[in-house]
């Protein structure tokens, strides 16, 4: 890891227009960086890379709700978007003299469904996880490309959530809305609110860091308490049932849904250590829940009563 404090306003090219993280970062970062964002189809091909200090590659194909047969049939699509495209953009960035290339990878490169990811955990995606495999393939290729000229920053965030974010957080909101009883499971999950991730990326660009990083909220999430906090923010009372938790724990070995929702999966403190400590923790967990519910139909304004979990 290296750092280099530069006071001048940085120019950054984001590849990934119309993606949740790409668009969120562009809105957030324009307060202090010069940001251009292009799509992953034609825009990246025509960009003038010599005008930028950093390139942020966020375009990618995320996990899809496909059957195993569909996943197998589309594995080349994962490689084409998550690996081949990233490598092609990195080559253009290097040829254009860009000083830093940031690649948004994933926790999935560890191939873990449950448990703690420590400094001793090997990067080893599952053979059937074509998303994780494609991210790891890109990381490996990018590492060899960056040896001369361009600093490489690989970011492996856990689950990202925020206003309008698709994915698992939206599913938890639906659960909080309809279930009067919540199973109690003592688990912990690494997650990151979108503004905290955007702040991390801004700092990474401003301080020109290189290396592999694992940003996440400075507190672990407990699924039970998170669902309860979501319900409270919506003005709904929910009851925690330890007995239901026992049922969920019994289901985990046989249900990937139960394991994903209530199993523990987190970065331990040493893995998650940052070069700028907690500087990127700009939104608390309580506030992040409220903000994530705004403009969803469940909560219309941060000023809504019962807004704090």
C-alpha positions in Angstrom: 0.0 0.0 0.0 1.2 3.5 -0.8 -0.2 6.9 -0.2 0.4 10.2 -1.7 -1.3 13.4 -0.5 -2.0 15.8 -3.4 -3.9 19.0 -2.8 -5.0 19.6 -6.4 -8.5 18.7 -7.4 -8.4 15.2 -9.1 -10.1 14.3 -12.3 -11.7 10.9 -12.4 -13.3 8.9 -15.1 -16.0 6.5 -13.9 -16.9 3.6 -16.2 -20.4 2.4 -15.3 -23.1 4.9 -16.1 -26.6 3.8 -15.2 -25.2 1.5 -12.5 -26.2 2.1 -8.8 -22.7 2.6 -7.5 -21.5 4.5 -10.5 -24.3 7.0 -10.6 -24.3 7.3 -6.7 -20.5 8.0 -6.7 -20.8 10.6 -9.5 -23.4 12.5 -7.6 -21.5 12.3 -4.3 -18.0 13.0 -5.6 -18.8 16.1 -7.7 -18.7 18.1 -4.5 -14.9 17.9 -4.5 -13.7 16.0 -7.6 -14.0 16.6 -11.3 -16.0 13.6 -12.4 -17.0 12.3 -15.8 -19.0 9.1 -16.1 -19.3 6.9 -19.3 -21.2 3.8 -20.1 -19.7 0.3 -20.4 -20.8 -0.1 -24.0 -19.3 2.6 -26.2 -18.5 5.5 -23.9 -15.3 3.9 -22.4 -13.9 3.4 -25.9 -14.0 7.1 -26.9 -13.0 8.6 -23.6 -9.8 10.7 -23.5 -7.9 8.9 -20.8 -4.9 11.2 -20.8 -7.2 13.8 -19.2 -7.7 11.9 -15.9 -5.8 11.2 -12.7 -7.8 8.1 -11.9 -10.2 5.7 -13.5 -12.9 4.0 -11.4 -14.2 0.8 -12.9 -17.6 0.0 -11.3 -19.4 -1.5 -14.4 -20.1 -5.2 -13.8 -22.6 -8.0 -13.9 -23.8 -8.7 -10.3 -25.2 -12.0 -9.0 -28.3 -12.9 -11.0 -31.3 -14.9 -9.7 -30.7 -17.6 -12.2 -31.0 -21.4 -11.8 -27.7 -23.3 -11.7 -28.3 -24.3 -15.3 -28.8 -20.6 -16.3 -25.7 -19.6 -14.4 -23.7 -22.2 -16.3 -25.2 -21.1 -19.6 -24.2 -17.4 -18.9 -20.8 -17.9 -17.3 -19.2 -16.3 -20.4 -21.2 -13.2 -19.8 -19.8 -12.8 -16.3 -16.2 -13.1 -17.7 -17.0 -10.7 -20.6 -18.3 -7.9 -18.4 -16.5 -8.4 -15.0 -13.1 -9.5 -16.4 -12.5 -8.8 -20.1 -14.1 -5.3 -20.0 -12.2 -4.3 -16.9 -8.9 -5.5 -18.4 -9.6 -3.6 -21.7 -10.4 -0.4 -19.8 -7.3 -0.8 -17.6 -5.1 -1.1 -20.7 -6.6 2.1 -22.1 -6.0 3.8 -18.8 -2.4 2.7 -18.7 -1.8 3.7 -22.3 -3.2 7.1 -21.6 -0.9 7.7 -18.6 -3.6 7.5 -15.9 -1.9 7.3 -12.6 -4.4 5.2 -10.7 -6.9 2.5 -11.6 -9.6 1.5 -9.1 -11.4 -1.8 -9.6 -14.6 -2.5 -7.7 -14.3 -6.2 -6.9 -16.4 -8.1 -4.3 -16.4 -10.1 -1.1 -17.3 -13.1 -3.3 -13.7 -13.7 -4.3 -13.3 -15.4 -1.0 -15.9 -18.0 -1.8 -17.4 -17.9 1.6 -21.1 -18.1 2.4 -20.7 -17.9 6.1 -18.0 -17.2 8.7 -15.2 -14.7 9.3 -12.8 -13.5 6.6 -9.5 -13.0 8.2 -6.0 -12.1 7.0 -5.4 -15.9 6.7 -8.5 -16.5 4.5 -7.4 -17.4 1.0 -9.0 -15.9 -2.1 -10.7 -18.9 -3.5 -14.0 -18.4 -5.3 -16.3 -21.4 -5.6 -16.2 -23.3 -8.9 -19.9 -22.7 -9.4 -19.8 -19.0 -8.5 -19.2 -17.5 -11.9 -19.6 -14.0 -10.5 -16.8 -14.5 -7.8 -14.6 -16.3 -10.3 -14.9 -13.5 -12.9 -14.0 -10.9 -10.2 -11.0 -12.9 -9.2 -9.9 -13.4 -12.8 -10.0 -9.6 -13.3 -8.0 -9.0 -10.1 -5.3 -11.4 -11.2 -5.0 -9.9 -14.7 -5.1 -6.3 -13.4 -2.3 -7.0 -10.9 0.1 -8.0 -13.7 -0.9 -4.9 -15.7 -0.2 -2.5 -12.9 3.4 -3.4 -12.3 4.7 -0.4 -14.2 3.1 3.1 -14.5 -0.4 2.8 -13.0 -1.2 2.2 -9.3 -3.9 -0.4 -8.8 -6.5 -0.1 -6.0 -8.8 -3.1 -5.6 -11.8 -2.6 -3.4 -13.8 -5.6 -2.1 -16.9 -4.2 -0.4 -19.4 -6.4 1.3 -23.1 -6.0 0.7 -23.9 -2.4 -0.4 -27.2 -0.8 0.5 -28.8 2.6 0.2 -31.8 4.5 -1.2 -33.1 2.7 -4.2 -30.4 0.0 -4.0 -31.6 -3.4 -5.5 -30.7 -6.6 -3.7 -30.8 -8.1 -0.3 -31.5 -4.9 1.7 -34.7 -4.4 -0.3 -35.7 -8.0 0.6 -35.2 -7.2 4.3 -37.4 -4.2 4.0 -40.2 -6.3 2.6 -39.8 -8.8 5.5 -40.0 -5.9 8.0 -43.1 -4.6 6.4 -45.2 -7.8 6.6 -43.9 -10.1 9.3 -45.1 -9.3 12.9 -42.6 -11.6 14.4 -38.8 -11.7 13.7 -36.6 -14.7 14.4 -33.8 -14.0 16.8 -30.4 -15.1 15.4 -27.2 -13.9 16.9 -25.3 -13.3 13.7 -23.1 -10.5 12.3 -22.7 -9.3 8.7 -20.3 -6.8 7.1 -22.3 -4.2 5.1 -21.6 -0.8 3.8 -23.9 2.2 3.2 -23.5 3.7 -0.2 -22.4 7.2 1.1 -19.7 5.5 3.2 -18.5 3.6 0.2 -18.5 6.7 -2.0 -16.5 8.6 0.7 -14.0 5.8 0.8 -13.6 6.0 -3.0 -13.2 9.8 -2.8 -10.4 9.4 -0.2 -8.8 6.6 -2.2 -8.6 9.0 -5.2 -7.6 12.1 -3.3 -4.8 10.2 -1.4 -3.9 8.1 -4.4 -3.8 4.8 -2.5 -2.9 1.5 -4.0 -3.4 -2.0 -2.6 -6.4 -4.2 -1.7 -9.1 -2.8 0.6 -12.2 -4.0 2.4 -14.3 -1.0 3.4 -17.4 -1.6 5.5 -19.5 0.1 8.2 -17.6 0.4 11.4 -20.2 -1.8 13.1 -21.4 -5.2 12.1 -25.0 -5.7 11.3 -27.2 -8.2 13.1 -30.0 -9.3 10.8 -32.6 -9.5 13.5 -31.9 -6.1 14.9 -31.6 -4.7 11.4 -35.1 -5.9 10.4 -36.4 -4.5 13.7 -34.7 -1.1 13.0 -36.2 -1.0 9.5 -39.7 -1.7 10.9 -39.3 0.9 13.6 -38.2 3.5 11.0 -41.4 2.7 9.2 -43.4 3.2 12.4 -44.2 -0.5 12.8 -43.7 -2.6 16.0 -42.2 -6.0 15.5 -41.6 -8.7 18.1 -38.4 -10.8 18.3 -39.0 -14.5 18.8 -36.1 -16.7 20.0 -38.0 -19.8 19.2 -38.2 -18.8 15.5 -34.5 -18.2 15.6 -33.9 -21.8 16.6 -36.0 -22.9 13.7 -34.0 -20.7 11.3 -30.7 -22.1 12.6 -32.0 -25.6 12.0 -32.9 -24.6 8.4 -29.5 -23.1 7.6 -27.7 -26.3 6.5 -30.5 -27.0 4.1 -31.6 -23.6 2.9 -29.3 -21.1 1.1 -31.9 -18.4 1.7 -31.8 -18.9 5.4 -28.0 -19.1 5.4 -27.7 -15.9 3.3 -30.2 -13.9 5.5 -29.2 -15.1 9.0 -25.8 -16.6 8.7 -22.6 -14.6 9.8 -20.3 -13.3 7.1 -18.0 -10.5 7.9 -14.5 -9.1 7.6 -12.6 -9.2 10.9 -11.0 -6.1 12.2 -7.5 -6.7 10.8 -8.8 -7.4 7.2 -11.0 -4.3 7.3 -8.3 -2.0 8.6 -8.1 1.2 6.4 -5.3 3.5 5.6 -7.5 6.4 6.8 -9.2 4.7 9.8 -12.8 5.8 10.1 -12.6 8.9 8.0 -15.0 7.4 5.4 -17.7 6.6 8.0 -19.8 9.7 7.2 -23.2 8.2 8.0 -24.1 6.2 11.1 -25.9 2.8 10.8 -29.1 4.3 12.4 -29.1 7.2 9.9 -28.3 4.9 7.0 -31.4 2.8 7.7 -33.6 5.9 7.6 -32.0 7.2 4.4 -32.3 3.9 2.7 -36.0 3.9 3.3 -36.6 7.5 2.0 -38.5 7.7 -1.3 -39.3 4.0 -1.3 -42.9 4.4 -0.4 -42.2 3.1 3.1 -40.7 6.4 4.4 -41.0 9.6 2.5 -38.8 12.0 4.5 -35.9 11.8 7.0 -38.1 14.0 9.2 -40.8 11.3 9.5 -41.6 10.5 13.1 -40.0 7.4 14.6 -37.2 7.9 12.1 -34.4 6.6 14.4 -34.1 2.9 15.0 
